[in-house]
């Protein structure tokens, strides 16, 4: 397997995929926890075929990017911005799945001038308030259930990320109101671990947001790739938002 190119972003090496015409509208894809940028292969082909430039980083602790031991969500968000700055990409459409969607919402709220359109695939919203949610499964069970033992990621990262996602984060919720980009939230439906009611709350906080359901479970883009692709492509070309 040919290694991905890397960029040094604030002292952290970030691997990324870069495909499509340089003059095409940029689309940034952010993967889920314990995944890599390779998860976007089918969607990338479709986006490139319609003339878009696709940038898909391996988030820190995943794949070919540095395993830093520091997995604060704010650091992950800064890595993504740093990659785009290094590639001289000022404005872009942004698509994220799960952890990637959480980070995408964080980025879009902090850099609203840079995100043109935003797609959040089954994002895991943190609690608004109260004590942190108690983990329902240990790390070993999480890895076994997800079938992730053979994937390349830093095992130290998983508990750090899950702890942050389960702790109240009113700033993340407040940041949703700052998102200027037209936004599409895609729920995985009743088979997903993310309740639809929680995503309805997320959509209600984003000024220009639509919510749709594809009953595919948490990994919509993998389980129903054609439906996901079609929904994303329709959304990206809409001019009535």
Secondary structure, DSSP 8 states (H G I E B T S, - for coil): ----EEEEETTEEEEEEEES-TTS-EEEEE--TT--GGGGHHHHHHHHHTT-EEEEE--TTBTTS---S---HHHHHHHHHHHHHHTT--SEEEEEETHHHHHHHHHHHH-TTTEEEEEEES-----SSSS----SS-HHHHHHHHT-TTS-B-HHHHHHHHHHHHS--HHHHHHHTT--SEEEEEE-GGGSSS-HHHHHHHHHHSSSEEEEE--S-S-HHHHTHHHHHHHHHHHHH----
